[in-house]
């Protein structure tokens, strides 16, 4: 990945994906436990020298980031510059961004960040039978955040917008984005935050950093060891109704490294029908809210952009559809929080997840 670090650019101040980000329900439910709960593990390797432990945090993309890394150099400036470059490539709320120009039908030169994300989004859309689709924004807007417009949505309105939705209606041709319909709009909210995590991680690696944790809004990339010389420990929150997201009781703890983790869907954002909870998720293939049991989908993959996109896809597909995809992609590790008919919740996770889960008793 080519990242321009020559400019001393401050990160974009606009809340990056706003309601679209929330509507895609990419709200992370991950909780970093390495420092808050050291009893979950005991380091058996060499701890970092205190002078080499760097930490930084801040606001970006309408959320917050927390980064811990081992280096003799303080790399905050480069981290912020990297995040600003992602913003200039993929933020629909940045009027000067590449994606804004594409949505406006302008003749714009695409950069590697944009084409990387577009290509990955296309691939994952195919692998998930169209459940992942970066053109779904018109339908999300129609229903409104939290489905506040639900009573005003008609079949005719949904049908009128569906003609503009579909990743197959957009192609990359000779370095340009070609849209079948000018009304088709791209929004990479469900993949770009994970991509931003990866961009920072790759920047750190370029600067010689081997041990680090990058977290943006609950999406995480882990490499090497933590400051105590052990694997990184990341928590997944318990499914309790908490609209302010202030509860940090842990459902499960994942202990691992050299992987990335993302969570889509949030059990704190749901609607109730027939006495059962459903996550606020629009199926881009039908234009209507999904009705299945997954309230929260956590995915681990080598890179965070991939984890981010698949986590969103599984919210659309449901458990049976997710299992079908996982048969094709055994490299993915997943952890789902499911809603039961009696109003309680239960866990389901892939076999390869068992080896890295620490049961929170």
C-alpha positions as CSV (number, residue, x, y, z in Angstrom):
1,X,0.0,0.0,0.0
2,X,1.4,3.4,-1.0
3,X,0.7,6.0,1.7
4,X,1.6,9.6,1.2
5,X,3.2,10.9,4.4
6,X,4.9,14.0,3.0
7,X,2.2,16.4,4.0
8,X,1.7,17.5,7.6
9,X,-2.0,17.1,7.3
10,X,-4.4,17.1,10.3
11,X,-7.0,14.4,10.4
12,X,-10.4,15.5,8.9
13,X,-12.6,16.9,11.6
14,X,-16.0,16.0,10.0
15,X,-17.7,13.0,11.6
16,X,-16.8,10.7,8.8
17,X,-19.6,8.4,7.9
18,X,-22.2,9.7,10.4
19,X,-25.6,8.2,10.1
20,X,-24.6,5.9,7.3
21,X,-21.9,4.4,9.5
22,X,-24.5,3.8,12.2
23,X,-27.1,2.6,9.7
24,X,-24.6,-0.1,8.5
25,X,-24.3,-1.0,12.2
26,X,-20.6,-1.2,12.2
27,X,-20.6,-0.1,15.8
28,X,-17.8,-2.1,17.5
29,X,-18.6,-4.2,20.5
30,X,-15.0,-5.0,21.2
31,X,-13.3,-4.0,24.4
32,X,-9.5,-3.9,24.9
33,X,-8.7,-5.8,28.0
34,X,-4.9,-6.0,27.9
35,X,-4.5,-3.1,30.3
36,X,-7.8,-3.0,32.0
37,X,-7.9,-6.7,33.0
38,X,-4.4,-8.0,33.3
39,X,-5.6,-11.1,35.2
40,X,-6.9,-12.6,32.0
41,X,-3.4,-13.7,31.1
42,X,0.1,-13.8,32.5
43,X,3.0,-12.7,30.4
44,X,5.6,-15.4,29.8
45,X,7.8,-13.5,27.4
46,X,10.0,-10.5,27.7
47,X,8.0,-7.4,28.5
48,X,8.5,-4.2,26.5
49,X,11.0,-1.7,27.8
50,X,8.9,1.1,29.3
51,X,10.8,3.6,27.2
52,X,9.7,1.8,24.1
53,X,6.0,1.7,24.9
54,X,4.1,4.3,22.9
55,X,0.4,5.1,23.2
56,X,-1.8,7.5,21.3
57,X,-5.5,8.1,21.0
58,X,-7.8,10.6,19.4
59,X,-11.0,11.2,17.4
60,X,-11.4,10.1,13.8
61,X,-14.1,8.9,11.4
62,X,-16.8,10.0,13.9
63,X,-15.4,7.7,16.6
64,X,-12.1,7.2,18.6
65,X,-8.9,5.4,18.0
66,X,-6.4,3.9,20.5
67,X,-3.0,2.7,19.5
68,X,-0.3,0.9,21.4
69,X,3.0,0.1,19.8
70,X,6.7,-0.6,20.6
71,X,9.1,1.9,19.2
72,X,11.8,4.3,20.3
73,X,10.1,6.9,18.0
74,X,6.9,8.7,18.6
75,X,4.8,8.2,15.4
76,X,1.7,10.2,16.1
77,X,2.3,12.6,13.2
78,X,2.6,9.8,10.7
79,X,-0.5,8.0,12.1
80,X,-2.6,11.1,11.8
81,X,-1.4,11.7,8.3
82,X,-2.2,8.2,7.3
83,X,-5.8,8.5,8.7
84,X,-6.2,11.8,6.9
85,X,-5.2,10.2,3.6
86,X,-7.8,7.5,4.1
87,X,-10.3,10.2,4.7
88,X,-9.4,12.0,1.5
89,X,-9.9,8.8,-0.4
90,X,-13.0,7.3,1.1
91,X,-15.0,9.8,3.2
92,X,-18.4,10.8,1.5
93,X,-18.6,13.6,4.0
94,X,-15.3,15.1,2.8
95,X,-16.3,17.4,-0.1
96,X,-12.8,17.0,-1.5
97,X,-12.6,13.3,-1.3
98,X,-12.2,10.9,-4.2
99,X,-15.4,9.0,-3.3
100,X,-17.4,12.3,-3.2
101,X,-16.1,13.2,-6.7
102,X,-17.1,9.7,-8.0
103,X,-20.6,10.1,-6.5
104,X,-20.9,13.5,-8.1
105,X,-20.0,12.0,-11.5
106,X,-16.7,14.0,-11.8
107,X,-13.7,12.9,-13.8
108,X,-11.4,12.1,-10.9
109,X,-8.1,10.3,-10.7
110,X,-8.4,7.3,-8.4
111,X,-5.7,6.4,-6.0
112,X,-4.6,3.0,-4.7
113,X,-6.6,3.3,-1.4
114,X,-9.8,3.8,-3.3
115,X,-9.2,1.0,-5.8
116,X,-8.1,-1.4,-3.1
117,X,-11.3,-0.9,-1.2
118,X,-13.5,-1.0,-4.3
119,X,-11.9,-4.2,-5.5
120,X,-12.1,-5.9,-2.1
121,X,-15.8,-4.8,-1.8
122,X,-16.6,-6.3,-5.2
123,X,-14.9,-9.6,-4.3
124,X,-16.6,-9.9,-0.9
125,X,-20.0,-9.1,-2.5
126,X,-19.5,-12.0,-4.8
127,X,-18.4,-14.3,-2.0
128,X,-21.4,-13.4,0.1
129,X,-24.1,-13.7,-2.7
130,X,-24.6,-9.9,-2.8
131,X,-25.2,-9.5,1.0
132,X,-22.3,-7.1,1.1
133,X,-22.9,-4.1,-1.2
134,X,-21.4,-0.6,-1.0
135,X,-24.2,0.8,-3.1
136,X,-27.0,0.1,-0.5
137,X,-27.0,3.7,0.8
138,X,-30.2,4.9,-0.9
139,X,-32.1,2.1,0.8
140,X,-30.6,2.8,4.1
141,X,-31.5,6.4,3.7
142,X,-35.1,5.5,2.8
143,X,-35.7,3.5,6.0
144,X,-33.9,6.0,8.2
145,X,-31.6,5.4,11.1
146,X,-33.3,3.0,13.5
147,X,-35.9,2.5,10.9
148,X,-37.6,5.7,11.9
149,X,-39.3,6.0,8.5
150,X,-40.6,2.4,8.6
151,X,-44.3,3.3,8.6
152,X,-43.8,5.5,5.5
153,X,-41.9,3.1,3.3
154,X,-43.9,1.5,0.5
155,X,-43.1,-1.4,-1.8
156,X,-43.2,1.0,-4.8
157,X,-40.6,3.3,-3.2
158,X,-38.3,0.3,-2.4
159,X,-38.6,-0.9,-6.0
160,X,-37.8,2.5,-7.4
161,X,-34.6,2.7,-5.5
162,X,-33.5,-0.9,-6.0
163,X,-32.7,-0.2,-9.7
164,X,-29.8,1.9,-8.5
165,X,-28.5,-0.6,-5.9
166,X,-26.1,-3.4,-6.9
167,X,-22.4,-3.6,-7.0
168,X,-22.7,-5.1,-10.5
169,X,-24.0,-1.7,-11.7
170,X,-20.5,-0.2,-11.0
171,X,-17.2,-1.1,-12.6
172,X,-13.6,0.0,-12.8
173,X,-12.7,0.6,-16.4
174,X,-9.4,2.1,-17.5
175,X,-8.8,3.5,-14.1
176,X,-12.2,5.2,-13.9
177,X,-15.4,4.4,-12.1
178,X,-18.2,3.7,-14.6
179,X,-21.8,3.7,-13.2
180,X,-24.7,2.2,-15.1
181,X,-27.0,4.8,-13.4
182,X,-25.8,8.2,-12.3
183,X,-28.0,7.9,-9.3
184,X,-26.0,5.0,-7.9
185,X,-23.9,6.2,-5.0
186,X,-21.0,4.5,-3.3
187,X,-20.5,4.4,0.5
188,X,-17.7,2.3,2.0
189,X,-18.7,2.7,5.6
190,X,-18.9,-1.0,6.2
191,X,-15.3,-1.6,5.1
192,X,-13.4,1.6,5.2
193,X,-13.0,1.8,9.0
194,X,-11.3,-1.6,8.9
195,X,-9.2,-0.4,6.0
196,X,-8.1,2.6,8.0
197,X,-7.0,0.3,10.8
198,X,-5.0,-1.7,8.3
199,X,-3.5,1.5,6.8
200,X,-2.2,2.6,10.2
201,X,-0.9,-0.9,10.9
202,X,1.0,-1.0,7.6
203,X,2.4,2.4,8.3
204,X,3.7,1.2,11.7
205,X,5.3,-1.8,10.0
206,X,6.9,0.4,7.4
207,X,8.5,2.3,10.3
208,X,9.9,-0.9,11.7
209,X,7.3,-1.6,14.4
210,X,6.7,-5.3,15.0
211,X,4.5,-5.2,18.1
212,X,1.3,-3.1,18.1
213,X,-2.4,-2.9,18.5
214,X,-4.5,-0.5,16.4
215,X,-8.1,0.0,17.4
216,X,-10.6,2.4,15.7
217,X,-14.2,2.3,16.9
218,X,-13.9,-1.3,18.0
219,X,-12.1,-2.6,14.9
220,X,-8.7,-4.0,15.8
221,X,-5.5,-5.1,14.1
222,X,-3.0,-7.0,16.3
223,X,0.7,-7.9,15.6
224,X,3.4,-9.3,17.7
225,X,3.1,-9.2,21.5
226,X,1.5,-6.8,24.0
227,X,3.6,-4.7,26.5
228,X,3.7,-7.6,28.9
229,X,5.2,-9.9,26.3
230,X,2.1,-12.0,25.8
231,X,-0.6,-12.4,23.2
232,X,-3.1,-9.6,22.9
233,X,-6.4,-10.0,24.7
234,X,-9.6,-8.4,23.2
235,X,-13.0,-8.6,24.9
236,X,-16.4,-8.9,23.4
237,X,-19.1,-7.2,25.4
238,X,-22.0,-8.9,27.1
239,X,-25.4,-8.4,25.3
240,X,-27.1,-6.1,27.7
241,X,-29.6,-3.4,26.6
242,X,-27.6,-0.2,27.0
243,X,-28.5,2.6,24.6
244,X,-25.6,4.8,25.9
245,X,-23.0,2.0,25.4
246,X,-21.6,2.6,28.8
247,X,-21.5,-1.1,29.9
248,X,-18.3,-3.0,29.4
249,X,-19.1,-6.3,31.0
250,X,-17.3,-8.9,28.9
251,X,-19.0,-11.8,27.2
252,X,-15.9,-13.5,25.9
253,X,-12.2,-12.7,25.7
254,X,-10.2,-13.5,22.6
255,X,-6.4,-14.0,23.1
256,X,-4.4,-13.9,19.9
257,X,-2.0,-12.1,17.6
258,X,-1.3,-11.5,13.9
259,X,-5.1,-11.2,13.2
260,X,-7.6,-8.5,12.9
261,X,-11.1,-8.3,14.4
262,X,-14.2,-6.4,13.5
263,X,-17.8,-6.4,14.8
264,X,-20.9,-5.5,12.9
265,X,-24.4,-5.1,14.3
266,X,-25.0,-4.1,17.8
267,X,-27.4,-5.7,20.2
268,X,-28.0,-2.2,21.6
269,X,-29.6,-1.2,18.3
270,X,-32.6,-3.4,17.5
271,X,-36.3,-3.3,16.9
272,X,-38.9,-5.7,18.3
273,X,-41.4,-7.6,16.2
274,X,-43.6,-10.4,17.6
275,X,-41.8,-10.1,20.9
276,X,-38.4,-10.9,19.3
277,X,-35.4,-8.6,18.8
278,X,-34.0,-7.9,15.3
279,X,-30.9,-5.9,14.5
280,X,-31.3,-2.8,12.3
281,X,-29.9,-4.2,9.1
282,X,-31.1,-3.7,5.5
283,X,-30.7,-6.5,3.0
284,X,-29.4,-4.8,-0.2
285,X,-30.8,-7.7,-2.3
286,X,-34.4,-7.2,-1.2
287,X,-34.4,-3.6,0.1
288,X,-36.1,-4.7,3.3
289,X,-34.9,-5.2,6.9
290,X,-33.5,-8.7,7.7
291,X,-35.3,-10.9,10.2
292,X,-33.0,-13.4,11.7
293,X,-31.3,-14.1,15.0
294,X,-27.9,-12.6,14.7
295,X,-27.6,-9.4,16.8
296,X,-23.9,-9.1,16.8
297,X,-21.3,-10.5,14.4
298,X,-17.6,-10.6,15.2
299,X,-15.1,-11.8,12.5
300,X,-11.4,-12.4,12.7
301,X,-9.3,-12.3,9.6
302,X,-5.7,-11.5,8.6
303,X,-6.6,-7.9,7.7
304,X,-9.3,-5.7,9.2
305,X,-11.0,-4.5,6.0
306,X,-11.8,-8.1,5.2
307,X,-13.1,-8.8,8.8
308,X,-15.1,-5.6,8.7
309,X,-16.9,-6.5,5.4
310,X,-17.6,-10.1,6.3
311,X,-19.0,-9.0,9.7
312,X,-21.5,-6.8,8.0
313,X,-22.3,-9.5,5.4
314,X,-23.1,-12.0,8.1
315,X,-25.6,-9.6,9.7
316,X,-27.5,-9.7,6.4
317,X,-27.1,-13.4,5.7
318,X,-28.1,-14.8,9.1
319,X,-26.6,-17.9,10.7
320,X,-27.5,-20.4,7.9
321,X,-26.2,-18.1,5.2
322,X,-23.0,-17.3,7.3
323,X,-22.3,-21.0,7.7
324,X,-22.5,-21.4,3.9
325,X,-19.9,-18.7,3.4
326,X,-17.7,-20.1,6.1
327,X,-17.5,-23.4,4.3
328,X,-15.8,-21.5,1.4
329,X,-13.7,-19.5,3.7
330,X,-12.4,-21.6,6.6
331,X,-9.7,-19.0,7.3
332,X,-12.3,-16.8,8.9
333,X,-13.1,-17.0,12.6
334,X,-16.5,-15.9,13.8
335,X,-18.4,-15.2,17.0
336,X,-22.1,-14.5,16.9
337,X,-24.5,-13.3,19.6
338,X,-27.9,-14.6,18.7
339,X,-31.4,-13.7,19.8
340,X,-33.6,-16.5,21.0
341,X,-37.4,-16.7,20.8
342,X,-37.7,-16.3,24.6
343,X,-35.9,-12.9,24.5
344,X,-32.6,-14.2,25.8
345,X,-29.4,-14.6,23.8
346,X,-26.9,-17.3,23.0
347,X,-23.5,-17.7,21.4
348,X,-22.4,-19.4,18.2
349,X,-18.9,-19.5,17.1
350,X,-16.8,-21.4,14.5
351,X,-14.7,-24.3,15.5
352,X,-11.4,-22.4,14.8
353,X,-12.5,-19.8,17.2
354,X,-12.5,-22.1,20.2
355,X,-8.7,-22.2,20.4
356,X,-8.4,-18.5,21.0
357,X,-11.4,-17.9,23.3
358,X,-10.9,-17.4,27.0
359,X,-14.3,-18.1,28.7
360,X,-15.2,-15.3,31.0
361,X,-16.5,-17.0,34.1
